[in-house]
Amino acid sequence: MPILFFMRTAAMAVSLLPAFAGAESFTLDEALRQAVQRSEAARAARAGVLGATEAARAAGQLPDPVLRAGIDNLPVSGGDRFSTRDVMTMKRIGVGQEWLSAEKRAARQAAADAMVGLEAASLRTTAAEVRLQTGLAYLDAYFAGQAMQWTALNERHAREDLAAARARQSSAAGSAHEALGWAAALGMVEDESAELRQQQAAAHAALERWVGARVDVLAAPAAFDDVTEARYVERHPAVVAAQRGVVLASDEAGLARANRSPNWTWELSYGQRAGYPDMVSVGVSIPLAIAPAQRQDRDVASKLALADKAEASRAEAERMARGEYRALASDAVRLAGRVDSYRAAVLAPAQQRTQLVMAAYRSNQTALTALFESRHAEVQAQRKLLTLQRDLAKAQAQLALKPIVDGVAP
C-alpha cells in the first residue's frame, strides 16, 4: 500500500531524533478528538439541532384554543344606552378551536422532523470538516518538524566543517579564502533553517487554532483507512446535506398538498341576558377556497419546484464527490509512485555518494567542500522526499477524513 512507504520513511526520520526519544508525543487521533470537542462551529450546529428538535415537538399539535368574550347588541342611544337591561343585549363568553386533520398534522410533523434531520446532518458535516482541517494542519506541522530535523543536521555538519576549515587555516594547511567559503556555506544553511523554522511556526500555529494549545512533539500519524468510492460519495458532507434537503423539500411539498384543504374552526359560547333566559351558541368557520388555482395550487407548484431543485442539487453533489474522489485517489497513487521512484533514483544514490565522499575525505583523497556538497545534496533529497510524503499523506487524509464518520459528532 502507498501509505506503507510513508510510514517507513516517517519511522526512519523519527529514529534520527534522539531529543524526542523521551518526550510524550501528541497523536493525530487526540488532535482530531480535541478539535471536534472545542469547535465553536460544532457548538453552533448543536444549537441548531436543539432548536429544530424543540420546534418539531410542537409541530404536530393543534393550535391553542381561543377565548372569546364580549357584549352583543349593546344600546348606544335611547334611555337604556350603554345598559345591559335591553332584551337584545347579551354578555357572551366562549371558546374557539381551529381544527387540523390528522393528515395535515402528520404532514407538519414530517416536515419538522425533516428539518431536524437537516440540522443533524449539518452537525455531522461540521464535525467532519473540523476533523479534516485538523488532520491537514497536523500533517503540515509534523512534516515541517521532520524537515527541520534534517536541516538542523545539515547545519551541525556545516558548523563542524567551518571549524575544521579554521583549524586548517591556523595550521597553515588551509587558507582564509577556504574559511570564508565555509562561513558563507554556513550562512546559507542557517538561512534555510530559519526559513523552515518560520514554516514550522506557521504550521504549529494553524494546528493550535484547532486543538487549542501549542504542541511541540507530534507522533507519526498512523495509516489512514482505505475508503471506497461508493462510501466516499455516500458519506460526503455535500451529498449528505443535499440528501437531507431532498427529504425536507419533499415533506414540505406534502404539507403544501395537505394545506389545500382548509382548517375548520369550531366555537362554543355562553350568553347571559338580564331578566331573560341565558343562551348557548355553537358555530363553525370554514374558509372558502374560491380560487385554488391562484393560491393553493401555486403554493403546491412552488414546493414541487423546490423539491426538484433539491433533487438536482443532490445529483450534482454526487457528481462532484465522485470526481473529487477520483482526483484524490489518482493523486495518491501517483504520489506513492513518485515516493518510491524518488527514494530509489535520487535518495539512495545521494546517500551512497555521501558515504563514498566521506570515505575519500577520511583518507585525504578529496576536499572538505566535496563532503559538504554531498551532505547538503542528501539533506535536500531528504527534504524533497518529505514533501512528497506529506503531499501523499494529505491526499490520503482527505480521502479518509472528508466523509462523515458515525459517532464523531459532538
C-alpha positions as CSV (number, residue, x, y, z in Angstrom):
1,M,0.0,0.0,0.0
2,P,1.3,3.5,-0.7
3,I,0.9,4.5,2.9
4,L,3.4,1.9,3.9
5,F,6.2,3.9,2.1
6,F,5.1,7.0,4.1
7,M,5.1,5.1,7.4
8,R,8.5,3.5,6.8
9,T,10.2,6.8,6.0
10,A,8.4,8.6,8.8
11,A,9.7,5.9,11.2
12,M,13.2,6.3,9.8
13,A,13.1,10.1,10.3
14,V,11.9,9.8,13.9
15,S,14.7,7.4,14.6
16,L,17.2,10.2,13.8
17,L,15.7,12.5,16.5
18,P,17.2,11.4,19.9
19,A,16.0,14.6,21.5
20,F,12.4,13.3,21.1
21,A,13.0,9.9,22.4
22,G,11.8,10.6,26.0
23,A,9.1,13.1,25.2
24,E,5.4,12.3,25.3
25,S,4.0,12.8,21.8
26,F,0.7,14.1,20.7
27,T,-1.2,11.8,18.3
28,L,-3.4,12.6,15.3
29,D,-6.3,10.8,16.9
30,E,-6.0,13.0,20.0
31,A,-5.8,16.1,17.9
32,L,-9.0,15.2,16.0
33,R,-10.9,14.4,19.2
34,Q,-9.9,17.7,20.9
35,A,-10.6,19.8,17.8
36,V,-14.2,18.4,17.5
37,Q,-14.8,18.9,21.2
38,R,-13.8,22.5,21.3
39,S,-15.1,23.6,17.9
40,E,-17.4,26.7,18.2
41,A,-18.8,25.8,14.8
42,A,-19.9,22.4,16.2
43,R,-21.5,24.2,19.2
44,A,-23.5,26.4,16.8
45,A,-24.6,23.3,14.9
46,R,-25.7,21.6,18.1
47,A,-27.8,24.7,18.9
48,G,-29.4,24.4,15.5
49,V,-30.3,20.7,16.2
50,L,-31.7,21.6,19.6
51,G,-33.8,24.4,18.1
52,A,-35.2,22.2,15.3
53,T,-35.9,19.4,17.8
54,E,-37.9,21.7,20.1
55,A,-39.9,23.1,17.1
56,A,-40.6,19.5,15.9
57,R,-42.1,18.6,19.3
58,A,-44.9,21.2,18.8
59,A,-45.3,20.8,15.0
60,G,-48.0,18.0,15.2
61,Q,-50.2,19.6,17.9
62,L,-53.4,21.5,17.5
63,P,-53.2,25.3,17.8
64,D,-54.1,26.8,21.1
65,P,-57.8,27.4,21.8
66,V,-59.1,30.9,21.6
67,L,-61.0,32.5,24.5
68,R,-63.7,34.9,23.3
69,A,-65.6,37.4,25.4
70,G,-67.9,40.3,24.5
71,I,-71.2,42.1,24.7
72,D,-73.7,41.7,21.9
73,N,-76.4,44.2,20.9
74,L,-75.4,46.9,23.4
75,P,-77.7,50.0,23.0
76,V,-75.9,53.2,22.2
77,S,-78.9,55.6,22.2
78,G,-82.2,56.0,24.0
79,G,-82.9,55.7,27.7
80,D,-81.1,52.3,28.0
81,R,-78.0,53.3,26.1
82,F,-74.8,51.6,27.4
83,S,-77.0,49.4,29.6
84,T,-77.5,45.7,29.6
85,R,-81.2,45.9,30.5
86,D,-82.3,45.7,26.9
87,V,-83.8,42.3,25.9
88,M,-81.5,42.1,23.0
89,T,-78.3,42.8,25.0
90,M,-76.3,39.8,26.0
91,K,-73.0,39.2,27.7
92,R,-71.1,36.5,26.0
93,I,-68.1,34.2,26.8
94,G,-66.9,31.3,24.7
95,V,-64.0,29.3,23.4
96,G,-62.9,28.6,19.8
97,Q,-60.6,25.9,18.4
98,E,-59.0,25.6,15.0
99,W,-59.1,22.0,13.9
100,L,-56.4,20.4,11.8
101,S,-56.9,17.0,10.3
102,A,-54.7,14.1,11.3
103,E,-53.3,14.0,7.8
104,K,-52.3,17.7,8.0
105,R,-50.8,17.3,11.4
106,A,-48.8,14.3,10.2
107,A,-47.5,16.4,7.3
108,R,-46.4,19.2,9.6
109,Q,-44.7,16.7,11.8
110,A,-42.9,15.1,8.9
111,A,-41.6,18.5,7.7
112,A,-40.4,19.4,11.2
113,D,-38.7,16.1,11.6
114,A,-37.0,16.6,8.2
115,M,-35.7,19.9,9.4
116,V,-34.2,18.1,12.5
117,G,-32.6,15.7,10.1
118,L,-31.1,18.5,8.1
119,E,-29.7,20.2,11.2
120,A,-28.3,16.9,12.4
121,A,-26.6,16.4,9.1
122,S,-25.2,19.9,9.4
123,L,-23.7,19.0,12.8
124,R,-22.1,15.9,11.4
125,T,-20.8,17.8,8.4
126,T,-19.3,20.4,10.7
127,A,-17.6,17.7,12.7
128,A,-16.2,16.1,9.5
129,E,-14.8,19.5,8.3
130,V,-13.2,20.1,11.6
131,R,-11.5,16.7,11.6
132,L,-10.3,17.2,8.0
133,Q,-8.8,20.7,8.6
134,T,-7.2,19.5,11.9
135,G,-5.7,16.4,10.1
136,L,-4.2,18.6,7.3
137,A,-2.8,21.0,9.9
138,Y,-1.4,18.1,11.9
139,L,0.4,16.7,8.8
140,D,1.8,20.1,7.9
141,A,3.2,20.6,11.4
142,Y,4.5,17.0,11.6
143,F,6.4,17.1,8.3
144,A,7.7,20.6,9.0
145,G,9.2,19.2,12.2
146,Q,10.8,16.3,10.3
147,A,12.2,18.7,7.6
148,M,13.5,20.9,10.4
149,Q,15.5,18.0,11.9
150,W,17.2,17.3,8.6
151,T,18.2,20.9,8.2
152,A,19.4,21.1,11.8
153,L,21.6,18.1,11.0
154,N,22.9,19.8,7.9
155,E,23.6,23.0,9.9
156,R,25.5,21.0,12.5
157,H,27.7,19.5,9.7
158,A,28.3,23.0,8.3
159,R,29.5,24.2,11.7
160,E,31.8,21.2,12.1
161,D,33.2,21.8,8.6
162,L,33.7,25.5,9.3
163,A,35.6,24.7,12.5
164,A,37.7,22.2,10.6
165,A,38.5,24.8,7.9
166,R,39.5,27.4,10.5
167,A,41.7,24.8,12.2
168,R,43.4,24.1,8.9
169,Q,43.9,27.8,8.4
170,S,45.5,28.1,11.8
171,S,47.9,25.3,11.0
172,A,48.7,26.9,7.6
173,A,47.2,23.8,5.8
174,G,44.2,25.9,4.7
175,S,43.6,29.4,3.5
176,A,41.4,32.4,4.5
177,H,39.6,32.0,1.2
178,E,38.6,28.5,2.2
179,A,37.4,29.6,5.6
180,L,35.4,32.4,4.2
181,G,33.8,30.0,1.7
182,W,32.7,27.8,4.6
183,A,31.4,30.7,6.6
184,A,29.2,31.6,3.6
185,A,28.1,28.0,3.3
186,L,27.1,28.0,7.0
187,G,25.2,31.2,6.5
188,M,23.3,29.7,3.6
189,V,22.4,26.6,5.7
190,E,21.4,28.8,8.7
191,D,19.1,30.8,6.4
192,E,17.5,27.5,5.2
193,S,17.0,26.6,8.9
194,A,15.4,30.0,9.6
195,E,13.0,29.6,6.7
196,L,12.0,26.1,7.9
197,R,11.5,27.4,11.4
198,Q,9.2,30.1,10.0
199,Q,7.2,27.4,8.1
200,Q,7.2,25.2,11.2
201,A,5.9,28.0,13.4
202,A,3.1,28.8,10.9
203,A,2.2,25.1,10.8
204,H,2.0,24.8,14.6
205,A,0.0,28.0,14.8
206,A,-2.5,26.6,12.4
207,L,-2.7,23.3,14.4
208,E,-3.1,25.3,17.6
209,R,-6.1,27.1,16.1
210,W,-7.9,23.7,16.1
211,V,-6.6,21.9,19.2
212,G,-6.4,25.0,21.4
213,A,-2.8,24.6,22.7
214,R,0.7,24.6,21.5
215,V,2.0,21.1,20.7
216,D,5.7,20.7,20.0
217,V,6.1,16.9,19.9
218,L,3.9,15.2,17.3
219,A,3.7,11.4,16.8
220,A,4.0,9.9,13.3
221,P,0.4,9.6,12.0
222,A,-0.9,6.1,11.7
223,A,-2.1,4.7,8.4
224,F,-5.4,6.0,7.2
225,D,-8.2,3.6,6.5
226,D,-8.9,2.8,2.9
227,V,-12.2,4.3,1.6
228,T,-14.1,3.1,-1.4
229,E,-15.6,5.4,-4.0
230,A,-19.1,4.4,-3.0
231,R,-18.6,5.1,0.6
232,Y,-16.8,8.3,-0.1
233,V,-19.7,9.6,-2.2
234,E,-22.4,8.3,0.2
235,R,-20.7,9.9,3.2
236,H,-19.5,13.1,1.5
237,P,-20.8,16.1,3.5
238,A,-22.2,17.9,0.5
239,V,-24.1,14.7,-0.6
240,V,-25.4,14.1,2.9
241,A,-26.6,17.6,3.3
242,A,-28.2,17.5,-0.2
243,Q,-30.0,14.3,0.6
244,R,-31.5,15.7,3.7
245,G,-32.5,18.7,1.7
246,V,-34.4,16.4,-0.7
247,V,-36.2,14.9,2.2
248,L,-37.2,18.3,3.6
249,A,-38.3,19.6,0.3
250,S,-40.4,16.5,-0.4
251,D,-42.1,16.7,3.0
252,E,-42.8,20.4,2.6
253,A,-44.4,19.7,-0.7
254,G,-46.6,17.1,1.0
255,L,-47.5,19.7,3.6
256,A,-48.5,22.1,0.8
257,R,-50.8,19.5,-0.6
258,A,-52.4,19.0,2.8
259,N,-52.9,22.7,3.1
260,R,-55.1,22.7,0.1
261,S,-57.9,21.6,2.4
262,P,-58.9,24.5,4.7
263,N,-58.8,24.3,8.5
264,W,-62.2,24.5,10.2
265,T,-62.7,26.5,13.4
266,W,-65.3,25.4,16.0
267,E,-66.7,27.8,18.5
268,L,-68.9,27.4,21.6
269,S,-70.2,30.4,23.6
270,Y,-72.4,31.1,26.5
271,G,-74.7,34.2,26.6
272,Q,-76.2,35.9,29.6
273,R,-79.2,38.3,29.5
274,A,-80.6,40.4,32.3
275,G,-84.1,39.0,33.3
276,Y,-84.2,36.7,30.3
277,P,-83.1,33.1,29.7
278,D,-79.4,32.5,29.1
279,M,-78.3,31.1,25.7
280,V,-75.7,28.8,24.2
281,S,-74.3,29.3,20.7
282,V,-72.4,26.8,18.6
283,G,-70.7,27.7,15.3
284,V,-68.2,26.7,12.8
285,S,-66.0,28.8,10.4
286,I,-64.9,27.3,7.1
287,P,-62.5,29.2,4.8
288,L,-63.8,29.2,1.2
289,A,-61.1,28.3,-1.3
290,I,-62.7,30.3,-4.1
291,A,-59.6,30.5,-6.3
292,P,-57.4,27.4,-5.6
293,A,-55.7,27.7,-8.9
294,Q,-54.4,31.2,-7.9
295,R,-53.4,30.4,-4.3
296,Q,-53.2,26.8,-3.0
297,D,-52.2,25.2,-6.4
298,R,-49.5,27.8,-6.9
299,D,-48.1,27.1,-3.4
300,V,-48.0,23.4,-4.2
301,A,-46.3,24.0,-7.5
302,S,-43.7,26.2,-5.8
303,K,-42.9,23.5,-3.3
304,L,-42.7,20.9,-6.0
305,A,-40.3,23.1,-7.9
306,L,-38.1,23.4,-4.8
307,A,-38.2,19.6,-4.4
308,D,-37.0,19.2,-8.0
309,K,-34.2,21.8,-7.3
310,A,-33.2,19.8,-4.2
311,E,-33.0,16.6,-6.2
312,A,-30.9,18.2,-8.9
313,S,-28.6,19.6,-6.2
314,R,-28.2,16.2,-4.7
315,A,-27.3,14.7,-8.1
316,E,-24.8,17.4,-8.7
317,A,-23.3,16.9,-5.3
318,E,-22.8,13.2,-6.0
319,R,-21.1,14.0,-9.3
320,M,-18.8,16.5,-7.5
321,A,-18.0,14.0,-4.8
322,R,-17.3,11.2,-7.3
323,G,-14.9,13.5,-9.3
324,E,-13.3,14.6,-6.1
325,Y,-12.6,11.0,-5.0
326,R,-11.2,10.0,-8.3
327,A,-8.9,13.0,-8.4
328,L,-7.6,12.4,-4.8
329,A,-7.2,8.7,-5.4
330,S,-5.3,9.4,-8.6
331,D,-3.1,11.9,-6.8
332,A,-2.4,9.3,-4.0
333,V,-1.4,6.6,-6.5
334,R,0.8,8.9,-8.5
335,L,2.4,10.4,-5.3
336,A,3.1,6.9,-4.0
337,G,4.8,6.0,-7.2
338,R,6.8,9.2,-7.1
339,V,7.9,8.5,-3.5
340,D,9.1,5.0,-4.4
341,S,10.8,6.2,-7.5
342,Y,12.4,9.2,-5.8
343,R,13.7,7.1,-3.0
344,A,15.3,4.6,-5.4
345,A,16.5,7.1,-8.1
346,V,17.5,10.1,-6.1
347,L,17.8,9.5,-2.3
348,A,19.7,6.2,-2.4
349,P,22.4,7.5,-4.9
350,A,22.7,10.6,-2.7
351,Q,23.3,8.5,0.4
352,Q,25.8,6.3,-1.4
353,R,27.6,9.4,-2.7
354,T,27.9,10.8,0.8
355,Q,29.3,7.5,2.1
356,L,31.9,7.4,-0.7
357,V,32.9,11.0,-0.3
358,M,33.1,10.5,3.5
359,A,35.5,7.6,3.0
360,A,37.5,9.6,0.5
361,Y,37.7,12.5,2.8
362,R,38.9,10.4,5.7
363,S,41.7,9.0,3.5
364,N,42.6,12.6,2.4
365,Q,41.6,11.8,-1.2
366,T,39.0,14.7,-1.6
367,A,38.4,18.2,-0.3
368,L,36.1,19.1,2.6
369,T,33.9,21.0,0.2
370,A,33.0,17.8,-1.6
371,L,31.8,16.3,1.6
372,F,29.7,19.4,2.4
373,E,28.2,19.4,-1.1
374,S,27.3,15.7,-0.8
375,R,25.8,16.1,2.6
376,H,23.8,19.1,1.5
377,A,22.6,17.3,-1.6
378,E,21.5,14.4,0.6
379,V,19.6,16.6,3.0
380,Q,17.9,18.4,0.1
381,A,16.9,15.0,-1.3
382,Q,15.5,14.0,2.1
383,R,13.5,17.3,2.3
384,K,12.1,16.7,-1.2
385,L,11.1,13.1,-0.2
386,L,9.4,14.5,2.9
387,T,7.5,17.0,0.7
388,L,6.3,14.1,-1.5
389,Q,5.4,12.0,1.6
390,R,3.5,15.0,3.1
391,D,1.5,15.5,-0.1
392,L,0.7,11.8,-0.2
393,A,-0.4,11.8,3.4
394,K,-2.6,14.8,2.8
395,A,-4.3,13.2,-0.2
396,Q,-5.0,10.1,1.8
397,A,-6.1,12.2,4.8
398,Q,-8.7,13.9,2.6
399,L,-10.0,10.5,1.3
400,A,-10.3,9.2,4.9
401,L,-11.4,12.3,6.8
402,K,-13.6,14.1,4.3
403,P,-16.5,11.6,4.6
404,I,-18.8,11.8,7.6
405,V,-18.0,9.2,10.2
406,D,-20.7,7.9,12.6
407,G,-20.1,8.5,16.3
408,V,-17.7,11.5,16.0
409,A,-20.3,14.4,16.0
410,P,-20.0,16.2,19.4
